[in-house]
C-alpha cells in the first residue's frame, strides 16, 4: 500500500526541557552551579511517585511554541555549562535533554544537522518523547 497520499505534520505543543535528577539532589546547589533558574524543582522524597529530587528547566513556556526556537534557546543556555553538566553526571546525577510534543502516526520533528552536532557536543542524552494519544 502506498503512503504517498498521507501528509505529514510537525509535532505540536512541543516542550524542550533539561532534567537533572538524583536521589539526594539539592536543587538549590544545581541552580547555583549552573547559574540558571529552574522552572520546576522537586525535593527528594516529597512525592512518593517520584522519590528522586529533580531540577527542570523548560524552554517552551518561556521562549516560544516553535520547536527549533526552544531547542536553540536550550543549547545556547546549556553549552557554556557543559563542564558543570559533566561534573553533575560524574557525581551520580541523571542529566537529560528532552523534546516532548503531540504527534500522530505521520508526524515528524525536524532536527537540523547543526543542532544534532550541538546536542552531541553537550555530552548528555537527548530523548524525543512523542505523545500519540488522540487529541
OpenMM code with the backbone's topology and positions (N, CA, C; nanometers):
from openmm import Vec3, app, unit

residues = "UNK UNK UNK UNK UNK UNK UNK UNK UNK UNK UNK UNK UNK UNK UNK UNK UNK UNK UNK UNK UNK UNK UNK UNK UNK UNK UNK UNK UNK UNK UNK UNK UNK UNK UNK UNK UNK UNK UNK UNK UNK UNK UNK UNK UNK UNK UNK UNK UNK UNK UNK UNK UNK UNK UNK UNK UNK UNK UNK UNK UNK UNK UNK UNK UNK UNK UNK UNK UNK UNK UNK UNK UNK UNK UNK UNK UNK UNK UNK UNK UNK UNK UNK UNK UNK UNK UNK UNK UNK UNK UNK UNK UNK UNK UNK UNK UNK UNK UNK UNK UNK UNK UNK UNK UNK UNK UNK UNK UNK UNK UNK UNK UNK UNK UNK UNK UNK UNK UNK UNK UNK UNK UNK UNK UNK UNK UNK UNK UNK UNK UNK UNK UNK UNK UNK".split()
positions = [
    Vec3(0.0843, -0.1175, 0.0000),
    Vec3(0.0000, 0.0000, 0.0000),
    Vec3(0.0892, 0.1243, 0.0000),
    Vec3(0.0604, 0.2138, -0.0884),
    Vec3(0.1378, 0.3369, -0.0986),
    Vec3(0.0962, 0.4343, 0.0115),
    Vec3(0.1955, 0.5040, 0.0652),
    Vec3(0.1658, 0.6048, 0.1681),
    Vec3(0.1836, 0.7456, 0.1135),
    Vec3(0.1944, 0.7587, -0.0196),
    Vec3(0.2142, 0.8897, -0.0796),
    Vec3(0.1004, 0.9858, -0.0479),
    Vec3(-0.0182, 0.9338, -0.0273),
    Vec3(-0.1340, 1.0199, -0.0008),
    Vec3(-0.1378, 1.0710, 0.1438),
    Vec3(-0.0553, 1.0130, 0.2304),
    Vec3(-0.0543, 1.0562, 0.3701),
    Vec3(0.0313, 1.1811, 0.3855),
    Vec3(-0.0247, 1.2812, 0.4453),
    Vec3(0.0531, 1.4028, 0.4667),
    Vec3(0.1165, 1.3974, 0.6052),
    Vec3(0.2306, 1.4601, 0.6164),
    Vec3(0.2974, 1.4649, 0.7452),
    Vec3(0.2778, 1.6029, 0.8059),
    Vec3(0.2676, 1.6036, 0.9355),
    Vec3(0.2517, 1.7274, 1.0099),
    Vec3(0.3606, 1.7307, 1.1164),
    Vec3(0.4046, 1.8487, 1.1536),
    Vec3(0.5044, 1.8552, 1.2614),
    Vec3(0.4401, 1.8268, 1.3967),
    Vec3(0.5232, 1.7869, 1.4914),
    Vec3(0.4765, 1.7763, 1.6290),
    Vec3(0.4212, 1.9125, 1.6707),
    Vec3(0.3250, 1.9119, 1.7593),
    Vec3(0.2679, 2.0384, 1.8085),
    Vec3(0.2814, 2.0461, 1.9598),
    Vec3(0.2694, 2.1669, 2.0119),
    Vec3(0.2801, 2.1942, 2.1551),
    Vec3(0.4058, 2.1300, 2.2136),
    Vec3(0.5166, 2.1547, 2.1459),
    Vec3(0.6430, 2.0964, 2.1896),
    Vec3(0.6938, 2.1625, 2.3169),
    Vec3(0.7802, 2.0904, 2.3850),
    Vec3(0.8406, 2.1398, 2.5074),
    Vec3(0.9811, 2.0814, 2.5183),
    Vec3(1.0824, 2.1664, 2.5073),
    Vec3(1.2209, 2.1241, 2.5275),
    Vec3(1.2563, 2.1528, 2.6732),
    Vec3(1.3105, 2.0515, 2.7402),
    Vec3(1.3385, 2.0604, 2.8835),
    Vec3(1.4704, 1.9917, 2.9149),
    Vec3(1.5456, 2.0477, 3.0069),
    Vec3(1.6600, 1.9767, 3.0645),
    Vec3(1.6170, 1.9342, 3.2046),
    Vec3(1.6435, 1.8062, 3.2357),
    Vec3(1.6043, 1.7491, 3.3644),
    Vec3(1.7288, 1.6913, 3.4312),
    Vec3(1.7481, 1.7282, 3.5559),
    Vec3(1.8584, 1.6745, 3.6360),
    Vec3(1.7949, 1.6090, 3.7574),
    Vec3(1.8288, 1.4822, 3.7817),
    Vec3(1.7677, 1.4113, 3.8938),
    Vec3(1.8709, 1.3250, 3.9659),
    Vec3(1.8428, 1.3025, 4.0928),
    Vec3(1.9279, 1.2185, 4.1769),
    Vec3(1.8542, 1.1958, 4.3088),
    Vec3(1.8794, 1.0830, 4.3730),
    Vec3(1.8068, 1.0506, 4.4964),
    Vec3(1.8297, 1.1535, 4.6068),
    Vec3(1.9473, 1.2129, 4.6120),
    Vec3(1.9752, 1.3133, 4.7155),
    Vec3(2.0071, 1.4512, 4.6555),
    Vec3(1.9427, 1.4809, 4.5447),
    Vec3(1.9685, 1.6066, 4.4742),
    Vec3(1.9343, 1.7278, 4.5599),
    Vec3(2.0210, 1.8256, 4.5566),
    Vec3(1.9958, 1.9545, 4.6198),
    Vec3(1.9693, 2.0537, 4.5064),
    Vec3(1.8416, 2.0807, 4.4750),
    Vec3(1.8095, 2.1688, 4.3624),
    Vec3(1.8736, 2.3067, 4.3729),
    Vec3(1.8857, 2.3602, 4.4932),
    Vec3(1.9478, 2.4924, 4.5089),
    Vec3(2.0947, 2.4888, 4.4686),
    Vec3(2.1622, 2.3797, 4.4987),
    Vec3(2.3024, 2.3645, 4.4597),
    Vec3(2.3150, 2.3567, 4.3075),
    Vec3(2.2232, 2.2860, 4.2418),
    Vec3(2.2247, 2.2779, 4.0952),
    Vec3(2.2042, 2.4171, 4.0358),
    Vec3(2.1099, 2.4921, 4.0900),
    Vec3(2.0848, 2.6283, 4.0421),
    Vec3(2.2103, 2.7141, 4.0559),
    Vec3(2.2739, 2.7046, 4.1703),
    Vec3(2.3956, 2.7827, 4.1940),
    Vec3(2.5066, 2.7436, 4.0961),
    Vec3(2.5257, 2.6152, 4.0777),
    Vec3(2.6355, 2.5690, 3.9922),
    Vec3(2.6129, 2.5990, 3.8448),
    Vec3(2.4877, 2.5893, 3.7999),
    Vec3(2.4584, 2.6144, 3.6580),
    Vec3(2.4329, 2.7615, 3.6274),
    Vec3(2.4064, 2.8401, 3.7291),
    Vec3(2.3690, 2.9808, 3.7101),
    Vec3(2.2490, 2.9938, 3.6167),
    Vec3(2.1565, 2.8999, 3.6308),
    Vec3(2.0317, 2.9005, 3.5541),
    Vec3(1.9171, 2.8831, 3.6524),
    Vec3(1.8073, 2.9531, 3.6296),
    Vec3(1.6911, 2.9455, 3.7170),
    Vec3(1.5957, 2.8385, 3.6650),
    Vec3(1.5663, 2.7373, 3.7465),
    Vec3(1.4770, 2.6308, 3.7004),
    Vec3(1.3323, 2.6775, 3.6929),
    Vec3(1.2544, 2.6061, 3.6136),
    Vec3(1.1102, 2.6318, 3.6100),
    Vec3(1.0384, 2.5460, 3.7135),
    Vec3(1.0994, 2.4315, 3.7502),
    Vec3(1.0398, 2.3411, 3.8488),
    Vec3(1.1510, 2.2723, 3.9272),
    Vec3(1.1265, 2.2506, 4.0547),
    Vec3(1.2157, 2.1686, 4.1366),
    Vec3(1.1295, 2.0757, 4.2214),
    Vec3(1.1874, 1.9623, 4.2542),
    Vec3(1.1220, 1.8654, 4.3410),
    Vec3(1.2274, 1.8154, 4.4383),
    Vec3(1.2042, 1.8403, 4.5658),
    Vec3(1.2967, 1.7939, 4.6683),
    Vec3(1.2873, 1.6413, 4.6783),
    Vec3(1.3975, 1.5737, 4.7049),
    Vec3(1.3931, 1.4275, 4.7203),
    Vec3(1.2932, 1.3856, 4.8282),
    Vec3(1.2154, 1.2817, 4.7960),
    Vec3(1.1236, 1.2254, 4.8944),
    Vec3(0.9940, 1.2993, 4.9161),
    Vec3(0.9679, 1.4070, 4.8433),
    Vec3(0.8442, 1.4829, 4.8661),
    Vec3(0.7249, 1.4285, 4.7882),
    Vec3(0.7493, 1.3431, 4.6897),
    Vec3(0.6419, 1.2842, 4.6104),
    Vec3(0.6714, 1.1350, 4.5974),
    Vec3(0.5833, 1.0525, 4.6514),
    Vec3(0.6055, 0.9071, 4.6525),
    Vec3(0.6176, 0.8501, 4.5109),
    Vec3(0.5532, 0.9145, 4.4136),
    Vec3(0.5614, 0.8657, 4.2756),
    Vec3(0.6979, 0.8920, 4.2144),
    Vec3(0.7654, 0.9974, 4.2605),
    Vec3(0.8966, 1.0363, 4.2093),
    Vec3(0.9894, 1.0580, 4.3289),
    Vec3(1.0516, 0.9513, 4.3788),
    Vec3(1.1304, 0.9654, 4.5021),
    Vec3(1.2572, 1.0496, 4.4867),
    Vec3(1.3108, 1.0577, 4.3654),
    Vec3(1.4329, 1.1365, 4.3441),
    Vec3(1.4027, 1.2855, 4.3434),
    Vec3(1.5037, 1.3639, 4.3747),
    Vec3(1.4934, 1.5076, 4.3586),
    Vec3(1.5098, 1.5415, 4.2113),
    Vec3(1.4439, 1.6458, 4.1667),
    Vec3(1.4542, 1.6882, 4.0264),
    Vec3(1.4703, 1.8389, 4.0162),
    Vec3(1.5457, 1.8772, 3.9149),
    Vec3(1.5654, 2.0168, 3.8766),
    Vec3(1.5315, 2.0215, 3.7292),
    Vec3(1.4357, 2.1060, 3.6894),
    Vec3(1.3901, 2.1135, 3.5496),
    Vec3(1.3946, 2.2572, 3.4994),
    Vec3(1.4364, 2.2697, 3.3750),
    Vec3(1.4294, 2.3984, 3.3080),
    Vec3(1.3612, 2.3765, 3.1741),
    Vec3(1.2402, 2.4318, 3.1616),
    Vec3(1.1607, 2.4199, 3.0386),
    Vec3(1.1862, 2.5415, 2.9517),
    Vec3(1.1984, 2.5182, 2.8228),
    Vec3(1.2263, 2.6279, 2.7306),
    Vec3(1.1068, 2.6678, 2.6458),
    Vec3(1.0011, 2.5881, 2.6412),
    Vec3(0.8850, 2.6231, 2.5603),
    Vec3(0.8002, 2.7311, 2.6215),
    Vec3(0.7751, 2.7209, 2.7500),
    Vec3(0.6875, 2.8180, 2.8164),
    Vec3(0.7486, 2.9567, 2.8171),
    Vec3(0.8796, 2.9641, 2.8260),
    Vec3(0.9473, 3.0931, 2.8375),
    Vec3(0.9829, 3.1537, 2.7017),
    Vec3(1.0051, 3.0695, 2.6045),
    Vec3(1.0623, 3.1161, 2.4781),
    Vec3(0.9578, 3.1245, 2.3667),
    Vec3(0.9032, 3.0097, 2.3290),
    Vec3(0.8193, 3.0034, 2.2106),
    Vec3(0.7529, 2.8672, 2.2051),
    Vec3(0.6538, 2.8525, 2.1240),
    Vec3(0.5950, 2.7215, 2.0965),
    Vec3(0.6627, 2.6591, 1.9746),
    Vec3(0.7579, 2.7271, 1.9156),
    Vec3(0.8306, 2.6764, 1.7990),
    Vec3(0.9453, 2.5870, 1.8462),
    Vec3(0.9442, 2.4606, 1.8040),
    Vec3(1.0441, 2.3650, 1.8497),
    Vec3(1.1870, 2.4110, 1.8224),
    Vec3(1.2142, 2.4597, 1.7035),
    Vec3(1.3521, 2.4983, 1.6704),
    Vec3(1.4001, 2.6137, 1.7577),
    Vec3(1.3113, 2.7064, 1.7915),
    Vec3(1.3487, 2.8165, 1.8812),
    Vec3(1.3725, 2.7662, 2.0239),
    Vec3(1.2899, 2.6727, 2.0687),
    Vec3(1.3087, 2.6147, 2.2017),
    Vec3(1.4431, 2.5423, 2.2097),
    Vec3(1.4718, 2.4614, 2.1079),
    Vec3(1.5965, 2.3849, 2.1073),
    Vec3(1.7161, 2.4785, 2.1030),
    Vec3(1.7082, 2.5808, 2.0210),
    Vec3(1.8185, 2.6764, 2.0132),
    Vec3(1.8411, 2.7452, 2.1480),
    Vec3(1.7334, 2.7851, 2.2136),
    Vec3(1.7460, 2.8500, 2.3442),
    Vec3(1.8081, 2.7546, 2.4461),
    Vec3(1.7664, 2.6288, 2.4435),
    Vec3(1.8234, 2.5299, 2.5357),
    Vec3(1.9724, 2.5116, 2.5101),
    Vec3(2.0098, 2.4988, 2.3848),
    Vec3(2.1507, 2.4763, 2.3522),
    Vec3(2.2359, 2.5986, 2.3842),
    Vec3(2.1818, 2.7169, 2.3631),
    Vec3(2.2557, 2.8384, 2.3989),
    Vec3(2.2765, 2.8486, 2.5500),
    Vec3(2.1766, 2.8080, 2.6270),
    Vec3(2.1873, 2.8146, 2.7728),
    Vec3(2.2786, 2.7053, 2.8285),
    Vec3(2.2736, 2.5872, 2.7695),
    Vec3(2.3461, 2.4731, 2.8241),
    Vec3(2.4900, 2.4625, 2.7763),
    Vec3(2.5188, 2.5103, 2.6577),
    Vec3(2.6538, 2.4951, 2.6036),
    Vec3(2.7621, 2.5514, 2.6964),
    Vec3(2.7458, 2.6720, 2.7514),
    Vec3(2.8501, 2.7225, 2.8421),
    Vec3(2.8611, 2.6421, 2.9722),
    Vec3(2.7635, 2.5580, 2.9984),
    Vec3(2.7601, 2.4804, 3.1223),
    Vec3(2.8007, 2.3344, 3.1018),
    Vec3(2.8603, 2.3030, 2.9866),
    Vec3(2.8958, 2.1638, 2.9560),
    Vec3(2.9778, 2.0975, 3.0663),
    Vec3(3.0820, 2.1652, 3.1137),
    Vec3(3.1684, 2.1013, 3.2137),
    Vec3(3.0924, 2.0789, 3.3443),
    Vec3(3.0051, 2.1708, 3.3815),
    Vec3(2.9249, 2.1523, 3.5024),
    Vec3(2.8273, 2.0367, 3.4842),
    Vec3(2.7668, 2.0247, 3.3666),
    Vec3(2.6774, 1.9122, 3.3392),
    Vec3(2.7535, 1.7804, 3.3507),
    Vec3(2.8740, 1.7754, 3.2955),
    Vec3(2.9565, 1.6541, 3.3031),
    Vec3(2.9925, 1.6244, 3.4481),
    Vec3(3.0233, 1.7290, 3.5271),
    Vec3(3.0530, 1.7099, 3.6696),
    Vec3(2.9320, 1.6499, 3.7414),
    Vec3(2.8133, 1.7015, 3.7121),
    Vec3(2.6920, 1.6502, 3.7757),
    Vec3(2.6718, 1.5023, 3.7414),
    Vec3(2.6971, 1.4667, 3.6155),
    Vec3(2.6852, 1.3259, 3.5750),
    Vec3(2.7861, 1.2406, 3.6514),
    Vec3(2.9098, 1.2888, 3.6613),
    Vec3(3.0132, 1.2113, 3.7312),
    Vec3(2.9823, 1.1978, 3.8813),
    Vec3(2.8991, 1.2864, 3.9338),
    Vec3(2.8579, 1.2816, 4.0743),
    Vec3(2.7320, 1.1969, 4.0948),
    Vec3(2.6858, 1.1316, 3.9881),
    Vec3(2.5726, 1.0408, 4.0003),
    Vec3(2.4384, 1.0962, 3.9588),
    Vec3(2.4350, 1.2186, 3.9098),
    Vec3(2.3087, 1.2752, 3.8623),
    Vec3(2.2745, 1.2194, 3.7248),
    Vec3(2.1454, 1.2076, 3.6991),
    Vec3(2.0995, 1.1797, 3.5642),
    Vec3(2.0681, 1.3150, 3.5022),
    Vec3(2.1292, 1.3439, 3.3886),
    Vec3(2.1077, 1.4702, 3.3180),
    Vec3(2.0543, 1.4351, 3.1804),
    Vec3(1.9402, 1.4913, 3.1438),
    Vec3(1.8717, 1.4537, 3.0207),
    Vec3(1.8103, 1.5767, 2.9551),
    Vec3(1.8313, 1.5899, 2.8251),
    Vec3(1.7641, 1.6914, 2.7444),
    Vec3(1.6506, 1.6216, 2.6716),
    Vec3(1.5293, 1.6745, 2.6846),
    Vec3(1.4140, 1.6093, 2.6221),
    Vec3(1.3403, 1.7040, 2.5286),
    Vec3(1.2765, 1.6451, 2.4307),
    Vec3(1.1835, 1.7170, 2.3431),
    Vec3(1.0534, 1.6378, 2.3453),
    Vec3(0.9497, 1.6994, 2.3978),
    Vec3(0.8182, 1.6378, 2.4116),
    Vec3(0.7236, 1.7104, 2.3176),
    Vec3(0.6284, 1.6380, 2.2636),
    Vec3(0.5277, 1.7021, 2.1815),
    Vec3(0.4182, 1.6062, 2.1424),
    Vec3(0.3086, 1.6621, 2.0929),
    Vec3(0.1966, 1.5817, 2.0458),
    Vec3(0.2185, 1.5472, 1.8996),
    Vec3(0.1958, 1.4219, 1.8690),
    Vec3(0.2209, 1.3724, 1.7338),
    Vec3(0.1141, 1.2706, 1.6960),
    Vec3(0.0974, 1.2505, 1.5663),
    Vec3(0.0170, 1.1373, 1.5230),
    Vec3(0.1104, 1.0431, 1.4477),
    Vec3(0.0545, 0.9432, 1.3864),
    Vec3(0.1379, 0.8397, 1.3253),
    Vec3(0.2188, 0.8887, 1.2047),
    Vec3(0.1856, 1.0020, 1.1511),
    Vec3(0.2591, 1.0559, 1.0362),
    Vec3(0.3329, 1.1847, 1.0698),
    Vec3(0.3443, 1.2145, 1.1966),
    Vec3(0.4092, 1.3394, 1.2368),
    Vec3(0.5608, 1.3278, 1.2305),
    Vec3(0.6224, 1.4437, 1.2131),
    Vec3(0.7682, 1.4499, 1.2088),
    Vec3(0.8163, 1.5615, 1.3004),
    Vec3(0.9411, 1.5504, 1.3373),
    Vec3(1.0070, 1.6592, 1.4076),
    Vec3(1.1398, 1.6781, 1.3355),
    Vec3(1.1697, 1.8014, 1.3017),
    Vec3(1.2903, 1.8275, 1.2238),
    Vec3(1.4046, 1.8715, 1.3123),
    Vec3(1.5179, 1.8058, 1.2915),
    Vec3(1.6424, 1.8424, 1.3589),
    Vec3(1.7447, 1.8744, 1.2515),
    Vec3(1.7931, 1.9951, 1.2505),
    Vec3(1.8973, 2.0331, 1.1558),
    Vec3(2.0267, 1.9622, 1.1951),
    Vec3(2.1091, 1.9335, 1.0966),
    Vec3(2.2369, 1.8658, 1.1225),
    Vec3(2.3200, 1.9434, 1.2250),
    Vec3(2.3186, 2.0739, 1.2162),
    Vec3(2.3947, 2.1567, 1.3102),
    Vec3(2.3421, 2.1398, 1.4530),
    Vec3(2.2102, 2.1271, 1.4678),
    Vec3(2.1533, 2.1070, 1.6009),
    Vec3(2.1913, 1.9705, 1.6566),
    Vec3(2.1923, 1.8687, 1.5722),
    Vec3(2.2340, 1.7360, 1.6170),
    Vec3(2.3794, 1.7412, 1.6649),
    Vec3(2.4630, 1.8134, 1.5923),
    Vec3(2.6025, 1.8292, 1.6338),
    Vec3(2.6113, 1.9025, 1.7679),
    Vec3(2.5340, 2.0086, 1.7832),
    Vec3(2.5355, 2.0858, 1.9088),
    Vec3(2.4872, 2.0005, 2.0258),
    Vec3(2.3850, 1.9194, 2.0037),
    Vec3(2.3347, 1.8300, 2.1075),
    Vec3(2.4429, 1.7305, 2.1473),
    Vec3(2.5080, 1.6713, 2.0490),
    Vec3(2.6115, 1.5714, 2.0791),
    Vec3(2.7283, 1.6339, 2.1548),
    Vec3(2.7590, 1.7597, 2.1267),
    Vec3(2.8688, 1.8270, 2.1961),
    Vec3(2.8389, 1.8505, 2.3437),
    Vec3(2.7096, 1.8527, 2.3804),
    Vec3(2.6749, 1.8664, 2.5223),
    Vec3(2.7198, 1.7436, 2.6017),
    Vec3(2.7178, 1.6291, 2.5364),
    Vec3(2.7603, 1.5069, 2.6040),
    Vec3(2.6579, 1.4508, 2.7012),
    Vec3(2.5309, 1.4851, 2.6822),
    Vec3(2.4239, 1.4304, 2.7658),
    Vec3(2.3197, 1.3670, 2.6740),
    Vec3(2.2428, 1.2716, 2.7246),
    Vec3(2.1404, 1.2081, 2.6417),
    Vec3(2.0326, 1.3074, 2.5969),
    Vec3(1.9799, 1.2805, 2.4787),
    Vec3(1.8703, 1.3580, 2.4223),
    Vec3(1.7583, 1.2606, 2.3907),
    Vec3(1.6398, 1.2848, 2.4449),
    Vec3(1.5258, 1.1950, 2.4247),
    Vec3(1.4124, 1.2673, 2.3543),
    Vec3(1.3583, 1.2037, 2.2517),
    Vec3(1.2380, 1.2506, 2.1843),
    Vec3(1.1210, 1.1746, 2.2448),
    Vec3(1.0227, 1.2482, 2.2964),
    Vec3(0.9103, 1.1863, 2.3668),
    Vec3(0.7798, 1.2285, 2.2994),
    Vec3(0.7339, 1.1511, 2.2011),
    Vec3(0.6079, 1.1878, 2.1360),
    Vec3(0.4885, 1.1414, 2.2188),
    Vec3(0.3856, 1.2234, 2.2245),
    Vec3(0.2584, 1.1851, 2.2834),
    Vec3(0.1659, 1.1589, 2.1661),
    Vec3(0.1314, 1.0320, 2.1456),
    Vec3(0.0486, 0.9978, 2.0293),
    Vec3(-0.0950, 0.9655, 2.0684),
    Vec3(-0.1343, 1.0087, 2.1871),
    Vec3(-0.2742, 0.9942, 2.2277),
    Vec3(-0.3609, 1.0819, 2.1402),
    Vec3(-0.4843, 1.0432, 2.1233),
    Vec3(-0.5782, 1.1243, 2.0456),
    Vec3(-0.5942, 1.2584, 2.1129),
    Vec3(-0.5890, 1.3634, 2.0310),
    Vec3(-0.6057, 1.4971, 2.0860),
    Vec3(-0.7451, 1.5441, 2.0601),
] * unit.nanometer
topology = app.Topology()
chain = topology.addChain("A")
for resn in residues:
    res = topology.addResidue(resn, chain)
    for name in ("N", "CA", "C"):
        topology.addAtom(name, app.Element.getBySymbol(name[0]), res)
